[in-house]
Amino acid sequence: MIEKYRVAGTVLVLSALALSASSCMGPRYGTDKSATEQFVDDLGDAASLSPAKRTTLAYQPRGQLVKPTDNALIPPEKNIASKDNPQWVESPEEARNRLKAEADENKDNGSYRSPLAVSVTEGKALSPEQQRQAFRDARKIQDGRYSDRRRLMSDPPLDYRKVDDPSKLNDLGESEVAKEKRRKKEAEIAGTGTRWWEVWK
């Protein structure tokens, strides 16, 4: 009988030590109690018959509003997404009306040639150099390498399209074929365990 009491006492002491050790080492989640202590307190509060303690909150009075000394209203910003903006893209109808008005103004000018008066016969009468230049201009417009005016809504402002060297616009960089050859060569060299300059290994 005494041995049973000793075993029970030993189990109780060991469980108390384990609980105390886990309460010291467990996470605290931003409070002064560990998860085990909080769990035991919650169980005790649920089993107790006394009403729960109500903690009184200490409220601090709200500070006064800081009002500006100058009550003048700031005027709203001007809306730049309007037709009054000079960077607004010209629609095809507006371009046609502008060219018609320009043709009416220069109807007495013999040297003026309207873009609207271009015919098929005039297109066929172009010299080879003029045809090449027209092809280059068309490719520039197709590739987006134009900087005279904005043609699409997605085009950036003209100030952003200026470069110090126009030849940079035609530089396409290394071709994909050259990149693939270089990658294959580097992969072959990497598989041999040697570097490109160590050819004797």
C-alpha positions in Angstrom: 0.0 0.0 0.0 2.8 2.4 0.9 4.5 1.6 -2.5 1.3 2.7 -4.3 1.3 6.0 -2.4 5.0 6.5 -3.3 4.3 5.8 -7.0 1.3 8.2 -7.0 3.3 10.9 -5.3 6.2 10.4 -7.7 3.8 10.7 -10.7 2.3 13.9 -9.2 5.7 15.5 -8.6 6.9 14.6 -12.1 3.7 16.0 -13.7 4.0 19.2 -11.7 7.6 19.6 -12.8 6.6 19.0 -16.4 3.8 21.5 -16.2 6.0 24.1 -14.7 8.8 23.5 -17.2 6.3 23.7 -20.1 4.8 26.9 -18.7 8.3 28.5 -18.5 9.3 27.4 -22.0 6.0 27.7 -23.9 5.1 30.7 -26.1 3.4 33.6 -24.5 1.6 35.2 -27.5 2.2 38.8 -26.3 0.9 38.3 -22.8 2.5 37.6 -19.4 1.3 34.0 -19.4 2.2 31.0 -21.4 -0.3 29.0 -23.4 -0.5 26.3 -20.7 -1.1 28.8 -17.9 -3.7 30.6 -19.9 -5.5 27.3 -20.7 -5.5 26.3 -17.0 -6.8 29.7 -16.0 -9.6 29.4 -18.6 -10.6 26.0 -17.3 -10.6 27.4 -13.7 -12.8 30.4 -14.7 -15.2 28.1 -16.5 -15.5 25.7 -13.5 -15.7 28.5 -10.9 -19.1 29.7 -9.6 -18.0 33.2 -8.8 -18.8 35.9 -11.4 -16.0 36.9 -13.7 -13.9 39.9 -12.7 -14.5 43.0 -14.7 -11.6 45.2 -15.4 -12.2 48.9 -15.7 -10.6 50.5 -18.7 -8.9 53.9 -18.2 -10.0 56.1 -21.0 -8.0 59.2 -21.9 -9.8 62.3 -23.1 -9.6 62.9 -26.9 -7.4 65.8 -27.9 -8.7 68.8 -29.7 -8.7 69.0 -33.5 -5.8 71.0 -34.9 -7.3 73.5 -37.4 -5.3 75.3 -40.0 -4.7 79.0 -39.6 -5.4 79.7 -43.3 -8.9 78.6 -44.4 -8.3 79.4 -48.1 -9.2 76.4 -50.3 -6.6 75.0 -52.7 -7.9 75.0 -56.3 -8.3 71.6 -57.8 -5.7 70.3 -60.2 -6.4 70.6 -63.9 -7.6 67.4 -65.5 -5.0 66.5 -68.1 -7.2 63.7 -69.6 -9.1 66.0 -71.9 -9.0 67.2 -75.5 -7.6 70.5 -74.4 -4.3 68.8 -73.6 -1.8 69.3 -76.5 -0.5 65.7 -76.0 -4.0 64.3 -76.7 -3.9 61.8 -79.6 -5.6 63.1 -82.7 -8.4 60.9 -84.0 -8.6 60.0 -87.7 -11.7 62.2 -88.1 -9.9 65.1 -86.6 -6.9 64.5 -88.8 -9.1 64.4 -91.9 -10.9 67.6 -91.0 -7.5 69.3 -90.3 -6.2 68.2 -93.7 -9.4 69.4 -95.4 -9.1 72.8 -93.7 -5.4 73.0 -94.6 -6.2 72.2 -98.3 -8.9 74.9 -98.4 -6.5 77.4 -97.0 -3.9 76.6 -99.6 -6.2 76.2 -102.6 -4.5 79.1 -104.4 -1.0 77.8 -103.6 0.3 75.9 -106.6 3.2 74.3 -104.8 1.0 72.8 -102.0 0.3 69.1 -102.3 -2.3 67.7 -99.9 -1.8 64.2 -98.5 -5.5 63.5 -99.3 -4.8 64.0 -103.0 -2.3 61.1 -103.3 -3.5 58.7 -106.0 -2.5 55.2 -107.1 -0.8 56.5 -110.3 1.4 58.8 -108.2 2.3 55.9 -106.0 3.5 53.9 -109.0 5.5 56.9 -110.3 7.8 56.9 -107.3 11.5 56.4 -107.9 13.2 53.4 -106.4 14.8 55.6 -103.7 11.5 57.2 -102.9 9.9 53.8 -102.6 12.7 52.6 -100.3 12.3 55.7 -98.1 8.5 55.2 -98.0 9.1 51.6 -97.0 11.5 52.7 -94.2 9.0 55.3 -92.9 6.2 52.7 -92.9 8.5 50.2 -91.0 9.3 52.9 -88.5 5.6 53.5 -87.9 5.0 49.8 -87.7 7.9 49.2 -85.2 7.0 52.3 -83.1 10.3 54.0 -83.9 8.7 57.4 -84.7 9.1 60.5 -82.6 7.3 63.2 -84.6 3.9 62.9 -83.0 1.8 60.5 -80.9 -0.2 58.1 -83.0 -1.6 55.8 -80.3 -3.0 56.3 -76.8 -0.3 54.0 -75.5 2.5 56.1 -77.0 4.5 58.0 -74.4 5.0 61.8 -74.6 7.4 63.0 -77.2 9.9 64.2 -74.6 10.3 60.6 -73.4 11.1 59.4 -76.9 14.1 61.6 -77.5 17.5 59.9 -77.6 21.0 61.3 -77.8 22.1 58.9 -80.5 19.4 57.9 -83.1 21.5 54.9 -84.1 20.5 53.3 -80.8 17.0 52.9 -82.0 18.2 50.5 -84.8 20.4 48.5 -82.5 18.5 45.2 -81.9 21.3 43.6 -79.8 22.5 40.1 -80.0 20.4 37.8 -82.2 18.6 34.8 -80.8 20.6 32.4 -83.0 23.9 33.8 -81.6 22.6 33.5 -78.1 21.6 29.8 -78.7 25.0 29.0 -80.1 26.8 30.7 -77.2 24.6 28.8 -74.7 25.3 25.4 -76.4 29.0 26.1 -76.4 29.0 27.1 -72.7 27.0 23.9 -71.9 29.5 21.7 -73.7 32.4 23.3 -71.9 30.6 23.1 -68.6 30.0 19.3 -69.1 33.7 18.6 -69.6 34.7 20.1 -66.2 37.2 22.5 -67.8 37.1 26.2 -68.6 37.1 27.7 -72.1 40.7 28.7 -71.8 41.9 25.3 -70.4 41.8 23.4 -73.6 44.7 21.1 -72.7 42.9 19.3 -69.8 
